[in-house]
Amino acid sequence: RGTAKDSFAFTTISTRLPVILTQAVDSLTRTAHAAAMNPAPDADAAAEAEKASEANECISAMSKLKYELQRDREFESIAGDEEGDEEAWRAAMDSLGDVAEGGKTWFSAPWLFAECFMYRKIRQILSKTKHWAEFDPFAEHQKQASFHGSAQSIIQLAQNLEDLVQVVDTLNAEQKRTALDDFIQFSLWGNQADLSLFVNVQHSEMHKSQISSPVSLVASSKNIIVNNIADLLDTVDNCKGGRIDIVLDNAGFELFADLALADWLTTTKSCANLHLHVKRIPWFVSDTTARDFTWTLDACAALGSEPLSACVARWRRWIADGTWVVREEAFWTTPYSFWQMSEVAPGLWADLGTSRLVIFKGDLNYRKMVYDAEWPTITPFRRAIGPLANARPFALALLRTCKSEVVVGIVPGHASELSTWHVDWMTNGKFGVVHL
């Protein structure tokens, strides 16, 4: 909780979230100003005035939200929009306890709830308008800027992928397995690019820290502190003829790395179908939405790289013929832990049950998987995921770089060793885990 002033939760709520809200306000301000300065030739003056007025109202509402957050005010309920999840948020808020007991304010509530609540409130503010209901305040100036800053790494990874695709029929099983190992690691380290964590990142410099070639994996592999990749490779061997799901995390370079992994799984016929799960609304700054997914394919095609163009053509073909399915599910943007999936999202739970393997990406999915609890680091992963350990009808893998103070499955003594050399190893994004 944010009440613990020596915690990353306090840093997030007191510093990072206000910065993110400021960036959202800035994005809307810049977009509204550009629209006012450059109206369409056939624009209706009354409609343009209404649009400008709505933008000002949204800016005021987001500024008020920031004010309430910084002063640890009580949460205001989610109401008045058409997302259809008001009851879920009301129930989650009721579970926090009485106001008098604490737990229903920004700092006293569980950190994960407070963080999710902020993004849902941003959505509520925008969705009530006529002209800004579909506006993503994190798209142009953050997610898309991040993509362009990562173009060099994306082109390099596309070249690596295309080189392998061209000779796939000449590779033996062990060579395909080695390549899959690499693509799993590319997907893992792509998760470092989290714009909700690195709120002041220079997008043009992002490519310098990204891992996009097999050579760069050699040095980074030592930082995988829970490494079940070998077991994951064995699990993939059992997926032939079936379906694999990837629950995506960040747009930009990470999304491309995830698509490269999905491509190799499809090209090598490791599965018959592959489902890619995106967020339904803008979430945690850089999480991938359906619109981000489409924009990314278009942006890749526009970079003028032959390997990239070949990748995009293949992916569009697979989407068109149903080999790949891009899916939105409301559950991913609710306040619920994944422990509760079978109860609150039975349709999604049953559908995932038809998959051979579900790969969850990223820090937020990790936190929801382990109930965002303060587990001792030596806690076995299967214990930390609670009912998911035995009740789920699908194999489960999780790829994540550490960006919150929740880490399990660490060998006894290793956490102390890491703390000696890296005080912030749990939150700096430099260490990764691959759970199965």
N, C-alpha and C positions, 0 to 999 in steps of 0.2 A: 504494500500500500504506500501511497505517497506521503503518509505521515512519518515514515522512517526516513529521516533526513540524510542518512548515510547510504541510501539505496539508489539503484538506477531508476526505480519507480519515481522517487522524488525528483530526480534530475529530469525525467521525461515530462512529468506533469508541470513542474515549475518552470522548465526552460524549453524543452523541445516542442511540446504541444502549443504553447503560445506563439512560437516561431512559425509553426505549420499553419496556424490560423492567420497569422499576419501574411504569409505567402499566399494563402487562399484569397484573402481580401485584395492583395496586390494584383493577383491574376484577374480577378473579376473587374477591378478598377481599370486595368490596362485594356481589357477586352471591351468593356463598355465605352471607354474613351475612344478607342479605335473605331467602334461602330458608329459613335456619334459624329466623329470627324469624317467618316467615309461612308455615308449612307448609300444604299442602292439607288440608282437613278429613278426607279419607280416606287421608292419607299413612301409609305403613308406617314405623314407628319405626326398624326395622332398616335399611331402605333409606335413610332420611334420615341416619342415623348413618354409613352407608357413603359417602353423597354428601359429607358434611362431611369425612370422613377423606380421601377422594380429593382434595378441594379443597386440604386442607393439604399433601398429598403433592405436588401440582402446584405450589403456592406455593413449597415447599421446593426443588423441582427447578428452577424458573425463577430462584430466588434463587441457586442453585448455578451456573446458567448465567451469570448476571451476574457472579458472583465470578470464574469462569474467564475470562470475556471481559476484565474489567478487569485481570487479572494475566497476560494474554497466554499462556494455557495452550494446550496442543495440543488440536486438535479431537477430539471423541469421535464415533465413527461413527454414522450414522443406522441404526437397527435396531429391530426389535420391533414395528412397527406394520403397518398394512395398506394403505399408500398405493401400494405397488407400484413405488417408485422407488429402493429401497435400492441396487441395482446402479449406477444412474446417479450417485448421490452417492458411492459407493465409488470408481468410476472417476474421477470428478472430483477426489476427494481424492488418489488415487494420482498424478494428473497434477501435483500441486503439488510433487512431489519428495520426497526423504528428509527425515526430521525433522532430522537433523544439519545439513542444508544450509539449514534455515529454510524457511518457506513453508507450514507446516502449523499455525501458531498464528494467533490472532485478528489480531494486528497485522502479522505477516510475510506472510500470505496476500494474494492480490489482494483489494482492497477489495470488489469486487462479490461474490466468492465468500463472504467473511466475512458480508456483510450478508444475502445469501440464506440462508446456513446458519443464521443466528440464527432467522429466521422458520420455517424447516423444523424446527428443534429445538423451538420452541414448539409446533408442530403435533404433533410426536412425543410430547411430554410429555402433551398433552391427549388425544390419540387413543388412548392406551393405557388410558384409564379407561372405566368403564361409564357414569358419569353426566355427564361433561364432554367426551365425545368430539366433540360438535358445537358446543361453546362457542366463540364468537369473542370473544377478549378485547379487540378493538378496536371492536366493533359499537356497543353502547349508549352508552358514555361518550365515544366519539370520532367514529365515522362518523355515527351518528344525531344526536348533538349538533351536529355540523358541518352536517348537513342543516337542522336547525331554525334554526341561526344564519344560514343562507343563504336562509331562506324568502322574504324580501323580494326578493332578486335572482331567485330561481326564479320567483316570481309575475310579476315584470316581464318576464323573458325569455319566459315562457309567453304573456303578453299580446302581445308583439311577434310571436311565432310565429303565434298564433291570428289576429291581424289580417291577416297575409299569407295564411294558409290560406283565410280567408273570401273573399278576392278573387283567388285564384290564377288562376282562369280568365280574368280580365281583364288579366293581366300579359303583356307581351311577353317575348321570349327574353332581352333585355338586362336587363330588370327582375328576372327570375328569377335571372339570373346575378349581379346585384348583391346580391340577398338571400342567395344561396349564399355569396358572398364574406364577407358579414357572419357567417353561421352558422359558417363555417370559423374565423373569428377568435374568435367566442364560445367555440368548442370549444378553440381554442389557449389562450386566456387562462384558461379554466376550469382548466387544468392547474396554475395557480399554487396551487390549494388542495390541497397535499400535506401530510398530517399526519405523514408520516415525516420531513419536513424541518422544519416549524414545530411542534416538539414541545410548545411552551408557549403555543400560540395560544389566544386567548379566543374560543371558538366564537360567542358572542353578537355579536362585533364583525366577523365574517368578511364580512358583506354590504357593509361600508364599502369594501372593496378590490376587490370583484368587478365585472366588466365585463358588464353585462346589457342595455345599450341601444345602438342604433346611434350615438348621439351620443358615448358614452364610447369607442367604437372609434377615433374620429378622433385622439385624443391618444395612444392606445396603439399605433397602427399604426407610429409612428416607431421603436418598440422591437422591431420584427420585423427582426432583423439578418441573417437569411437568408430571403428572401421569394420563394417559388415558387408563390404562390397563383394567379397568372394561368395558369401551366402546369397546375396542379391542376384549375382550372376547365375547361380544354380536355380534360383526361383524363376528367373526369366526363361531358363531352359524348359521349364514346365508349362510355359504359357502358350506354346505354339498351338495355333488353331483357335485360341481364345481371345479375350479382350484384356487390354491393359489401360488403366486410367492414370492420368497425371493431374493432381490438383495444383494448379499453377500459383505462383506467387507474384513476383515483380515483373513489370513490363521492361522494355529496353533490352540490355544485353542478356539478362537472365532469361527472359522469354525466348530470345533467339537460341540460347544454349539448351533450353528445355525442348525446343522444336528440333534442334539437331539430334538430341537424344531420341525423341519420338521418331524422327526420320530413320535413324539407324535401326531402331526396333522394328520399324515397318519394312525397310529395305531388306533386312536379313530374315524377314518372315518370322520374327520372334513372337508375333501376335497377328491375329487376323484383323482386329479392329483396335482403334486407340481413341479414347475419349479424353478431351482436354477441358478441364473445369476452370471457368473464369468467374470473376466477381460480377454481381448484378449491378452494383453501384460503385462510384469512386470510393476507394477504401485504402487506408494506411498510405496515403500519398501515391505510391507507385504500383499498387496491386493491379494486375491485368484485368481489364474489362473486355467485353466483346468488341467494343469500339476500338480499344487499344490493339486487340488482336488483328483486326482488319487493317487498321492504320499501319501496323508494323509490316505486314506483308506488302502493302503498297509502297511503304518507305524503302523496304529492302529492294524491291524491283526498280525503284527510282535511283538507286545508288550507282547503277551502270556497271556492276560487277557481273561477269558471266557466270561464275559459280553461284552467286546469290540469286541471279535470275533463274538458274536451273533449279535451285532449291525451291524457290517460290512457285514456279510452275508445277513442280511435283506436289507440293503441299496443297495448292489449289485444286489439283486433280483429285487428290485423295479426299479433300473436303467435299468436292462435288459428287464423288461416287460413294460416299458414306464410309470410306475406310477410316477417315478421321471425323470425329464429331466434336464440335465446340459447344459447350453447355454452360448455361447459367442456372444456378440453384440458389434460392433465397437463404438456405441454411448457412452458407459460408459468410454471410454478413449479419448474422444474428449474434446475440451475446452468449450463446450456448457453448459449453465445452463439447468436444466430440464424444465424451462419455455419454452424452444425452441424445446422440444422433438417432438411435433406433426408436426412441420414445417421441421426440419432437419432429423428426423428419423421416417417418417410416417409409415413405416412397423412395427417397434417396437411398436409405439404408438397404432396402430390398434391391434396388437397381445396382448398387455397388456390389451386392452379393452375386451378381452374374459376371463380375470381373474376376480374372485370375490374380491380378496384382493391382493395388492402388498405391501410387507413389505420391506422397505428400511433400510439397516443397516449402521451405522457409520457416522463419522464426515464429510468425503468428500461428501457423498450423501446428508447430511444435508445442507452443504454449497451450493451445486449445486441446492438443492431444493428451498432455500430461496434467491437465486441469490447472495449469499455471501455479502449481503448489511449490512450496519451499522444500522440495525433496532433498535429502542428502545426495551428494553427487554419485555415491556408489549404489544408489537405488537401481535395481534392474529395470530396464525399459519396460518389460512386460508388466511389472508391478505398477509402474507409474502411469501406464495407459489404462489401468483399471479394467472395466468390463470389456474394453476392446481387445484385451489379450486373448479371451476365449470365446466371446460371443460373436465376433465378426466372422462372416462366411468367406472372407477374401484374405489373401496375403497382403501385408501392409509394410511399406518401407517409408522412411522419412529422411530427406536430405536437407540439411540446415547448417548455416554458419551461425555461430553463437553470438547473439545480440541482445540477450536478456539474462537475468540472474537465475535461470532455470536450466540446469543441465543434469542429465542422469546417465547411468550406464558407464561411468568412469571407473577405471581400475583403481582399487584402493591405493592411496598414496599419490596418485598422479595429479589430482587436483591441487594438493599442497605444493607439489613440484612446479606446476604451471604458475601458481600464484607467486612463487619465488621470483620467477623470471618475467611474468606478465601480470601485473596487479589487476588489469582489466580484461583478462582473457575471456571472461564470460560475456563480455559486451562489445568487444572491439571488432568483431566480424572476421578475425584472422584465423579462427579455429573452427573446424567443421566436424559434423557427426553424420554418420550413415547408419541408421538403425533399421533393423528388420525384426 
